[in-house]
Amino acid sequence: MDTDDAERLLFVCFPDAGEAAGRYRAWRDPRIAVRVVELPGRGERRDEHPYRDMWLLVESLAAELAGVLARPHVLFGAGLGALVAYRLAQRRVAAGLGVPRALVVAHQAPPDRAARAVPEQAARADVSLLTSDAHVPVAPPLPCPIRGIGEPQVMTGWGEHTNAGFVLAPARERDSGALLRDAVLRAGYLVSALAVPGLGESPM
């Protein structure tokens, strides 16, 4: 993570299937602090056994990131990472552990349609995560805004998972380099929007 600076909004990022955290560490913006989550079985954690069940992964992440998520934050996920970020937000809200300032999802269909599209680069464990997500219980809409990046026909339906507003920024490119460029360009808008007092905040 970048130098810890309480004045900057923390973005906790979850890469897509088949992508290691290292590719996302190039994201730099002076207005935000970035923490990229490396999932077991990938990159620097490749020697660890990968999770194949979404809910078990989320339970583990909720404990692992409890200290990180104690400060104001945005959850950002691309592809499969968007589902992980959403389920983590869902888990923490249900447990009364706090609400993210926003959930940002990129190039991923919403949970009820996610298993219909499996990324070509997905490993077997990632495919299992994606298909197991279909069995995670339906949850009430999140009390934080959701911001989307991607093709409208893919992203349609995310608005049903929030009662605080959904805004989509159309984007065709899916590769991580283009995604990072999109994310950096949109960071200024997002941070400015989240600066509105009370937006996405909830008592811990």
C-alpha positions in Angstrom: 0.0 0.0 0.0 1.1 3.6 -0.5 2.4 5.6 2.4 -0.3 5.6 5.0 -2.0 9.0 4.8 -5.3 9.4 6.7 -6.1 12.4 4.5 -6.3 10.3 1.4 -9.3 8.0 0.5 -8.2 4.4 0.6 -9.0 2.3 -2.5 -8.9 -1.5 -1.7 -8.6 -3.2 -5.1 -9.4 -6.8 -6.2 -7.9 -7.9 -9.6 -9.7 -10.0 -12.2 -9.4 -13.7 -12.6 -5.9 -14.8 -13.6 -4.3 -11.4 -12.6 -1.8 -10.9 -9.8 -1.8 -7.8 -7.6 1.5 -6.6 -9.1 -0.2 -5.4 -12.3 -2.4 -3.1 -10.3 0.4 -1.5 -8.2 1.1 0.9 -11.0 -2.0 2.8 -10.1 -0.8 6.0 -8.6 -2.9 9.1 -7.8 -2.0 11.7 -5.2 -5.6 11.9 -4.0 -5.9 8.3 -3.0 -4.1 5.5 -1.2 -4.1 2.1 -2.8 -4.2 -1.4 -1.3 -4.2 -4.2 -3.8 -5.4 -7.5 -2.4 -3.5 -10.6 -3.5 -5.7 -13.7 -3.3 -4.3 -17.0 -2.2 -2.9 -19.0 -5.1 -1.9 -15.9 -7.1 1.3 -13.9 -7.5 3.2 -13.5 -4.2 0.8 -16.0 -2.6 0.9 -18.6 -5.3 2.2 -21.2 -2.9 -1.0 -20.9 -0.8 -4.0 -23.1 -1.6 -6.5 -21.1 -3.7 -10.1 -20.7 -2.5 -12.8 -22.4 -4.7 -15.8 -21.2 -2.7 -16.8 -17.6 -2.8 -18.3 -17.4 0.7 -15.3 -19.1 2.3 -13.0 -16.6 0.5 -15.1 -13.7 1.7 -15.1 -14.9 5.3 -11.3 -15.1 5.2 -10.9 -11.7 3.6 -13.3 -10.1 6.1 -10.9 -11.2 8.9 -7.7 -10.6 7.0 -8.7 -7.0 6.0 -10.5 -6.0 9.2 -7.8 -3.5 10.2 -7.4 -2.1 6.7 -11.2 -1.5 6.3 -11.5 0.3 9.6 -10.7 3.6 7.9 -12.9 5.2 5.2 -12.5 3.2 2.0 -13.7 2.4 -1.5 -13.9 -1.2 -2.7 -12.7 -1.6 -6.3 -13.0 -4.8 -8.3 -12.4 -5.8 -11.9 -14.0 -8.9 -13.4 -14.1 -11.6 -10.8 -12.6 -9.1 -8.4 -15.8 -7.0 -8.7 -17.8 -9.9 -7.3 -15.3 -10.5 -4.5 -15.5 -6.8 -3.6 -19.3 -6.8 -3.7 -19.6 -9.9 -1.5 -17.1 -8.5 1.0 -19.2 -5.3 1.2 -22.3 -7.4 1.6 -20.7 -9.5 4.4 -19.4 -6.5 6.3 -22.7 -4.6 6.1 -24.7 -7.7 7.2 -22.3 -8.0 10.2 -22.6 -4.3 11.1 -18.9 -3.8 10.5 -19.2 -0.7 8.4 -20.1 0.5 4.9 -17.7 1.4 2.2 -17.8 5.0 0.8 -18.6 3.3 -2.6 -18.2 0.1 -4.5 -16.6 0.4 -7.9 -17.1 -2.5 -10.3 -15.5 -2.9 -13.7 -16.2 -5.2 -16.6 -18.3 -7.7 -14.7 -22.0 -8.7 -14.9 -23.9 -8.4 -11.6 -24.1 -11.4 -9.3 -27.4 -12.9 -10.7 -25.8 -13.0 -14.2 -22.1 -13.5 -13.4 -21.7 -17.2 -14.0 -22.9 -16.9 -17.6 -19.5 -15.5 -18.6 -16.3 -17.2 -17.6 -13.0 -15.3 -18.5 -10.7 -17.1 -20.8 -7.7 -16.5 -18.5 -9.5 -17.9 -15.5 -7.8 -20.7 -13.6 -9.8 -23.7 -12.4 -10.1 -22.3 -8.9 -11.3 -18.9 -10.3 -14.0 -20.7 -12.4 -15.1 -22.5 -9.2 -15.3 -19.1 -7.4 -17.4 -17.7 -10.1 -19.8 -20.6 -10.3 -20.0 -20.9 -6.5 -21.1 -17.2 -6.3 -24.4 -18.2 -7.8 -25.2 -20.1 -4.5 -24.4 -17.2 -2.2 -27.7 -16.0 -0.5 -29.4 -13.0 -2.0 -28.8 -9.9 0.1 -30.6 -6.5 0.5 -29.3 -3.7 -1.6 -26.1 -2.1 -0.3 -26.4 1.3 1.5 -23.5 2.7 -0.5 -23.4 4.0 -4.1 -22.1 1.7 -6.8 -20.0 3.1 -9.7 -19.5 0.9 -12.8 -17.0 0.9 -15.7 -17.7 -1.3 -18.7 -20.1 -2.0 -21.5 -23.8 -1.2 -20.7 -25.0 -4.6 -21.8 -22.6 -6.3 -19.4 -23.1 -4.0 -16.5 -26.9 -3.8 -16.6 -28.4 -4.9 -13.3 -25.9 -3.5 -10.8 -28.3 -0.8 -9.9 -30.5 -3.4 -8.3 -27.8 -4.0 -5.7 -27.7 -0.6 -4.2 -30.2 1.8 -2.7 -27.8 4.7 -2.9 -27.5 5.1 -6.6 -25.7 3.5 -9.6 -23.7 5.4 -12.2 -22.1 3.7 -15.2 -19.1 5.1 -17.1 -19.2 3.2 -20.5 -15.8 1.6 -21.5 -15.0 -1.1 -24.0 -11.5 -2.1 -23.1 -11.1 -4.9 -20.8 -7.3 -5.4 -20.5 -5.8 -4.3 -17.2 -3.7 -1.5 -18.8 -6.7 0.2 -20.2 -8.7 -0.5 -17.0 -6.0 1.2 -15.0 -6.0 4.2 -17.3 -9.8 4.4 -17.0 -9.6 4.1 -13.3 -7.0 6.9 -12.9 -8.9 9.2 -15.2 -12.1 8.6 -13.2 -10.5 8.8 -9.8 -10.7 12.6 -9.7 -14.5 12.5 -10.4 -15.1 9.7 -7.9 -13.1 11.3 -5.1 -14.8 14.6 -5.7 -18.2 12.9 -5.6 -17.4 11.1 -2.4 -16.3 14.4 -0.8 -19.9 15.3 -0.4 -20.6 15.1 3.4 -22.4 11.9 4.4 -22.2 10.1 1.0 -21.7 6.4 1.6 -21.1 6.9 5.3 -22.7 4.9 8.0 -22.0 4.4 11.7 -19.6 1.6 12.4 
